[in-house]
């Protein structure tokens, strides 16, 4: 539900009753990942999506029913060979959906409100609910877990389960992942009989674009569309301006390698080097290729790439480090304009993150919907 936190947070402020359906698990080919959510308020207003359209009607009815009876429910939707266009995923996959009513005056409302407010402002928290309890049905309750392991709320009055859930959630939160974990209802050392849904909310991943060129302007827009916090960095103040990059979150006038050495990066950070100037590229890439970031790409012609490789070897960059460099950056789309080039770069970033091949789906035998990669898109769903 945290992937629609902005809208739900507004509903909470307005005092609306609502029920939220959240994808708990995915098998096979399915369009949405765990954490994807659809919500329905007391007037029948709908936001979000759990399946891209396949089962939305049935999920809507489950939400309406949950609002009426006040009980959570776990429902499984899959492909029906008898009637592919009945309630089921015609793409052949299976999803489990947890439907939770959140009434305005319900005892646990404040936990959901706190979780939604935190997610809406970009804070790092995890929301835990029981997807499947000891009797096979999801009891009520919710737990809001903070990065230091402290928590508020509770899972149906089970203190030992709360402590176990907080520990498990803290581990998933550290990795920025959303998913399920099986635990014992009386603690982690018991036989697993309870399935917890842990939704992590972490700040959006960073995209740092080095080089305030026309291609960078298009890439900033594309990066924002994909959910990145986008920074533009260039040593030339005349080019690195808010007028040229109105949609960038940050604009930094500094030598690129010096900025990269001092700024915060992590395993989700994407670095795009568009300067194609050796005096900027070499010290920048020497730093970038030694950082544990998700993606390092550099623009340039084949000749520029070969010269840059030679210069990087000359300053001691190893073959293993060079193997991390995506250069020339982007997939071969035949791109010419800045917008087309930005699209090709974004396509390579997504393919690298999700393990895609970059080849056309027509005639291919690879899965269309892959399982989320650890730390990837499905791992943080409030962000991206």
VENBEL-V683139 format. One record per run of one state. SS is the DSSP state (H for helix, E for strand, L for the rest). FROM is the first residue (numbers start at 1). LEN is the number of residues. Records with the same first field share a line. If there is no record, write none. Layout:
SS = FROM-LEN + FROM-LEN
This chain:
L = 1-1 + 14-4 + 28-9 + 42-4 + 49-7 + 70-3 + 79-15 + 103-6 + 121-4 + 133-9 + 147-4 + 155-4 + 175-4 + 185-2 + 188-6 + 202-4 + 211-3 + 226-3 + 235-15 + 254-2 + 263-7 + 274-4 + 289-6 + 299-3 + 315-4 + 323-2 + 328-10 + 355-22 + 380-5
H = 2-12 + 56-14 + 109-12 + 159-16 + 214-12 + 256-7 + 278-11 + 302-13 + 319-4 + 338-17 + 377-3
E = 18-10 + 37-5 + 46-3 + 73-6 + 94-9 + 125-8 + 142-5 + 151-4 + 179-6 + 187-1 + 194-8 + 206-5 + 229-6 + 250-4 + 270-4 + 295-4 + 325-3
